[in-house]
Amino acid sequence: MEKDCIFCKIINGEIPSDFLYKNDTLVVFKDINPQAPVHLLIVPLKHIRSINDLMQEDKEIVSEMIMTAGEMAKKENIAESGYRLFFNVEKGGGQEVFHLHLHLVGGWK
């Protein structure tokens, strides 16, 4: 965990958040600045700065993030209508919080 990382603080309970899902690898919570009717963040407990910092041993974490996104889309009733999954990578790619996270957005009519 990084001491100045907002997602690490959320994971540690230093910043209150309602987790929609939590296990030994990751948490899921709503984005505070949603870009869609459903906008969730799937965040690993392990602090990984960005996609560029992934190590070979992190493959299972990324796989679990994607699988969990599919499960959350079903729970949010957007699996059938469709949704987007994306990672922003580095500042030039729109990454604002430098802790790996997967965006799940959808719910448009």
N, C-alpha and C positions, 0 to 999 in steps of 0.2 A: 504494500500500500504506500502511496505517495502522500506526504503530509499536506500538500497544497492542492491536491486533486479533488475537485468537487464530487466526482463520482465515487472516489474512495471514501469521502466523508459521508455520502449517502449510504453506501454499503455498510459502513461502520456504525450507522445510526447517529452520527454527529449532526446531520441535516435530516430533518424528518421527511419521509417519503412513504407512500403506500405502495408496497410491492404487490404487483398482480401475480407474480410467480417468483419463487426463490428455491434454489437447490444448492448443492455443494460446489457448483461451478459458476452459476450466473444468477442475476436478478433481472426482473422486467418491471418497468414503471413507465408512467405516462410522461411524455415530453412536456416541459412547462411552457413551451412556446410551440404549440401544435401547428403543423402545416396542413393538416387534414382532420376530418372528423375523428378518425382513429390515428393516433401517432404515439407509438410505443418505442421505448428504447430497450434493447436487449444488451446487457452489460456484464462482461465476465467479472468475477470477484478478483481474479488476478489482474494486477495493473499491467496492462500492455499499452504502450503509448499510442501506437497506430498500426495499421496494416503493415507498414514498413518495418515494424519492430517484431513481427511474428517470428517465432523460432519453430523449428521442426516439431518440437514437443507440444506446440500449441494447436496442432491440427485438430485434435479432438474438441478443443474449446470452440473453434470456429464452426465445426460441424454441428456441435450441440446448439450453438447460437441459431443457426439456420433451421434446424429441426424444431427448436422451441418457437421460432417465429411462425412456422406453419401451424403449430398447436395453438398459439395465441391468436392467429387469424381466425381459426375455427371458433375459439371462445368468444371472440369479438364479433362473430357473425359476418365476417367479410371474406371468408375463404372462397365462397362461391362467386361473389360479385367481383372479386379481384383486389389485389393490393400490390404495393411496391416494397422491395427490400433494398437497402443501400447502405454502404459505408462511405463516409466522407473521409478522405485521406489527405492529411496535412492542410495547412492554412489555405494554400492555393486551390485545394479541392473542397473547401468549405468546412473543414474540421475546426470546431470551436473549443471542444473539450478534448484534451489530449489524453484520453483513456478510451481504448477501443470500444466501440458500440455500434450496434446494428439498428438502423431505423426500420420500423414496420409502419407503413402509412397506407391508409385506405378509407373506405366508408363514403366515398363520393357517390352521389345519386346520378 
